[in-house]
Amino acid sequence: MAIEVNATTRKAQGTGASRRLRNTGRVPGVLYGSGDTKIIEMDHNELYHKLRAEAFHASVLTLDLDGKKEAVQLRDFVMHPFRQQVQHIDFQRVDATKKMHIKVPLHFINEEIAPGVKTGGGKISHVMNELDITCLPADLPAFIEVDLAHLTLGHSIHVFDLKLPKGVEAALHGTHTADAVVATVQVPRGAVEAVAEAAPEAAAAAAAAAPAAAAPAAKKAK
């Protein structure tokens, strides 16, 4: 079921008008895409609570604008630097026949039974928490599952390891490549420090043992 959000057409434009709008508990915004660009306004409290839901950021939404419903996706929003206040929001119309480019959340499962954690004492590091994908609106997943059940100590899961739903592709660009790390099992810090501390002691022991080993060899030579 699509998440629905209400909006009305905004009549006044400009910085001053937007400021006055915010003072009345409304949020200025823009709707663009195929068709006319519309300047809109929305109830702040309704929008603020919806923005706290993960699905609102990675779903095809239903925007009820002046009683007319359109399929849209959230493209951007601006928060106040220190207040819990939404300053502006952008939506883009969704065309059912065209692929979307959107970020979807990653849900990690079986972390507690990963060998690197259970027997290796390691700790899972989530390098990515969301993935850039492309797909048709009908194929958009709510999230992508990352199974950590077989992840061993010091190893990683990469983008190319992920099992993507049918019709979904990773949007690869820049540093977001197929071999980009999604999650890894880090060696426990204590174990690394123990190895580092033991190394000088081992070297000293080896150096002390060297003359002792050389002495019998010298006697034999005589």
Backbone torsions as a table, in degrees:
resi	resn	phi	psi	omega
1	MET	NA	126.8	-177.0
2	ALA	-68.5	145.0	174.8
3	ILE	-78.1	130.3	-178.0
4	GLU	-107.5	140.9	178.2
5	VAL	-136.8	142.4	-174.6
6	ASN	-100.5	145.2	178.5
7	ALA	-151.2	159.1	173.8
8	THR	-129.2	157.8	178.4
9	THR	-68.7	134.5	179.5
10	ARG	-90.4	131.3	-176.4
11	LYS	-89.8	-44.2	-176.8
12	ALA	-91.5	142.6	178.1
13	GLN	-120.5	170.0	177.0
14	GLY	103.4	163.7	-177.1
15	THR	-61.3	-45.1	-178.8
16	GLY	-63.7	-41.9	-179.7
17	ALA	-65.3	-39.6	178.9
18	SER	-65.6	-38.6	179.3
19	ARG	-64.3	-44.0	179.3
20	ARG	-64.4	-36.1	178.8
21	LEU	-62.5	-46.2	179.9
22	ARG	-62.5	-35.3	-179.9
23	ASN	-66.5	-17.2	178.4
24	THR	-100.5	9.9	177.5
25	GLY	83.8	23.8	178.7
26	ARG	-116.0	158.2	-179.6
27	VAL	-120.6	124.7	175.7
28	PRO	-75.7	148.9	179.9
29	GLY	-157.5	-179.8	-178.9
30	VAL	-136.6	140.8	171.7
31	LEU	-118.4	123.7	-178.7
32	TYR	-137.6	-178.0	-176.7
33	GLY	123.4	-153.3	179.1
34	SER	-63.3	132.3	-175.9
35	GLY	99.4	-169.2	-176.7
36	ASP	-75.4	146.3	171.7
37	THR	-78.9	132.3	-178.5
38	LYS	-119.0	138.4	172.1
39	ILE	-94.9	130.2	-170.8
40	ILE	-128.4	169.0	172.0
41	GLU	-139.5	151.7	-175.3
42	MET	-140.6	159.2	176.1
43	ASP	-70.7	128.0	-174.7
44	HIS	-63.6	-47.8	-174.9
45	ASN	-63.8	-42.0	177.9
46	GLU	-61.1	-46.6	-178.2
47	LEU	-66.4	-43.2	-177.8
48	TYR	-58.9	-44.8	-179.1
49	HIS	-69.8	-35.4	177.7
50	LYS	-67.7	-36.2	179.6
51	LEU	-65.0	-20.7	179.7
52	ARG	-78.2	-12.8	179.9
53	ALA	-88.6	130.1	-178.9
54	GLU	-56.1	-41.7	-175.2
55	ALA	-64.2	-26.4	-178.7
56	PHE	-63.6	-27.1	-176.6
57	HIS	-89.1	-14.7	-174.0
58	ALA	-137.2	44.2	-179.7
59	SER	-140.1	160.9	167.0
60	VAL	-82.0	119.3	-175.4
61	LEU	-99.5	158.2	172.6
62	THR	-106.1	114.4	178.1
63	LEU	-98.2	117.5	176.6
64	ASP	-93.2	99.9	-177.5
65	LEU	-106.9	108.7	-179.4
66	ASP	54.3	35.8	177.5
67	GLY	90.8	-8.6	177.9
68	LYS	-103.8	127.8	-175.5
69	LYS	-97.1	135.7	178.8
70	GLU	-134.6	147.4	175.7
71	ALA	-83.1	126.3	-176.9
72	VAL	-139.1	168.9	169.4
73	GLN	-131.0	148.2	176.6
74	LEU	-70.2	126.9	180.0
75	ARG	-107.1	-35.4	-178.1
76	ASP	-166.4	153.8	171.5
77	PHE	-152.1	153.7	-177.1
78	VAL	-121.9	128.5	176.4
79	MET	-100.8	153.5	174.4
80	HIS	-63.2	144.0	-177.3
81	PRO	-54.1	-35.3	-178.6
82	PHE	-136.8	-7.2	175.5
83	ARG	-98.0	156.4	175.1
84	GLN	-84.5	68.1	-175.1
85	GLN	-135.5	129.1	175.7
86	VAL	-80.8	125.1	-176.0
87	GLN	-92.4	-34.4	-175.7
88	HIS	-163.3	154.4	179.9
89	ILE	-146.8	145.1	178.9
90	ASP	-123.2	136.3	173.3
91	PHE	-123.0	150.4	175.9
92	GLN	-122.6	136.0	177.4
93	ARG	-63.9	147.1	-180.0
94	VAL	-108.2	129.1	176.0
95	ASP	-101.4	119.5	-175.8
96	ALA	-60.5	-19.6	-176.5
97	THR	-96.9	-3.7	-177.1
98	LYS	-117.8	144.7	-179.9
99	LYS	-70.1	141.7	176.5
100	MET	-95.3	153.4	170.1
101	HIS	-116.9	116.1	-172.2
102	ILE	-152.2	155.8	175.1
103	LYS	-95.3	133.7	176.0
104	VAL	-121.4	148.0	-178.4
105	PRO	-70.7	152.5	174.4
106	LEU	-101.9	132.2	176.4
107	HIS	-111.4	119.4	-176.7
108	PHE	-93.6	131.0	-179.6
109	ILE	-125.6	159.4	176.6
110	ASN	61.8	29.1	178.3
111	GLU	-62.5	-39.4	-174.4
112	GLU	-70.7	-19.7	-179.6
113	ILE	-105.9	3.8	177.0
114	ALA	-60.7	130.6	-179.0
115	PRO	-53.4	-37.1	-179.3
116	GLY	-65.0	-22.9	178.5
117	VAL	-96.0	-50.0	-173.0
118	LYS	-67.6	-44.3	-177.6
119	THR	-109.4	-24.3	-177.8
120	GLY	-90.8	-13.1	179.6
121	GLY	71.7	16.7	-179.1
122	GLY	-82.0	179.3	-179.1
123	LYS	-130.1	133.0	179.2
124	ILE	-73.5	131.8	174.4
125	SER	-113.6	120.1	178.6
126	HIS	-86.9	100.5	-179.3
127	VAL	-74.2	-35.6	176.1
128	MET	-120.0	144.1	173.7
129	ASN	-117.3	-6.4	176.5
130	GLU	-150.7	161.6	-176.3
131	LEU	-130.9	135.1	173.4
132	ASP	-74.9	125.8	179.2
133	ILE	-133.7	164.7	169.1
134	THR	-127.2	140.8	178.3
135	CYS	-171.3	165.9	171.9
136	LEU	-72.9	150.4	-179.3
137	PRO	-51.0	-37.8	-178.2
138	ALA	-67.9	-21.0	-178.1
139	ASP	-98.3	2.3	-175.3
140	LEU	-65.0	119.6	177.9
141	PRO	-84.2	152.1	177.0
142	ALA	-69.4	-30.7	178.4
143	PHE	-163.2	169.9	175.5
144	ILE	-119.8	130.6	-177.0
145	GLU	-85.5	136.5	176.5
146	VAL	-118.9	111.0	-176.8
147	ASP	-89.6	118.8	-177.1
148	LEU	-100.0	9.9	-170.9
149	ALA	-58.0	-28.6	-175.5
150	HIS	-112.1	14.0	-176.6
151	LEU	-79.2	120.9	-177.8
152	THR	-100.6	167.4	-175.7
153	LEU	-57.9	129.4	177.5
154	GLY	81.9	0.9	-179.1
155	HIS	-107.1	167.4	-174.9
156	SER	-133.8	160.7	168.4
157	ILE	-106.9	132.7	-178.0
158	HIS	-109.0	169.2	179.1
159	VAL	-56.0	-40.1	-177.8
160	PHE	-68.8	-13.1	178.1
161	ASP	-83.6	-15.7	-174.2
162	LEU	-71.9	140.9	175.8
163	LYS	-93.8	100.7	-176.9
164	LEU	-86.8	145.1	178.5
165	PRO	-62.1	161.0	179.3
166	LYS	-58.2	133.5	177.8
167	GLY	85.9	-0.4	-177.8
168	VAL	-109.9	133.0	177.4
169	GLU	-126.9	145.6	174.2
170	ALA	-72.0	134.2	177.5
171	ALA	-86.8	101.0	-174.1
172	LEU	-92.8	126.1	179.8
173	HIS	-164.5	150.8	177.4
174	GLY	54.2	-124.6	179.0
175	THR	-83.8	-7.3	-179.6
176	HIS	-86.6	76.0	-175.8
177	THR	-105.8	172.8	-178.3
178	ALA	-62.9	-29.9	-179.5
179	ASP	-97.1	13.1	176.0
180	ALA	-64.9	140.7	-176.8
181	VAL	-78.7	131.6	177.7
182	VAL	-96.6	-44.8	179.1
183	ALA	-153.5	152.7	-179.8
184	THR	-144.7	157.8	174.5
185	VAL	-103.6	113.4	-178.8
186	GLN	-84.4	140.9	175.8
187	VAL	-66.5	135.3	-179.6
188	PRO	-54.3	137.5	-177.7
189	ARG	-58.9	-38.6	-179.8
190	GLY	-61.7	-37.6	-179.8
191	ALA	-68.1	-39.0	178.8
192	VAL	-64.6	-43.0	-179.4
193	GLU	-66.4	-37.6	-179.7
194	ALA	-64.2	-41.3	178.4
195	VAL	-65.2	-41.6	-179.4
196	ALA	-64.1	-38.9	-179.8
197	GLU	-72.8	-33.5	-177.7
198	ALA	-75.4	-24.3	-175.9
199	ALA	-60.2	-48.9	178.6
200	PRO	-62.6	-37.9	179.9
201	GLU	-65.3	-39.9	178.6
202	ALA	-65.8	-39.5	179.8
203	ALA	-65.7	-41.3	179.6
204	ALA	-65.0	-41.1	179.4
205	ALA	-63.8	-40.0	179.5
206	ALA	-66.4	-38.4	179.3
207	ALA	-67.0	-37.6	179.7
208	ALA	-69.1	-34.2	-177.7
209	ALA	-76.4	-21.4	-176.1
210	ALA	-62.3	-48.0	179.3
211	PRO	-63.4	-36.6	-179.1
212	ALA	-64.7	-37.9	179.8
213	ALA	-72.9	-28.9	-177.5
214	ALA	-77.5	-27.3	-176.4
215	ALA	-61.7	-51.0	178.6
216	PRO	-59.1	-35.7	-179.6
217	ALA	-65.6	-36.6	179.9
218	ALA	-69.2	-40.2	179.0
219	LYS	-62.9	-39.9	-178.9
220	LYS	-63.9	-36.2	-178.3
221	ALA	-65.1	-33.2	179.1
222	LYS	-69.9	NA	NA
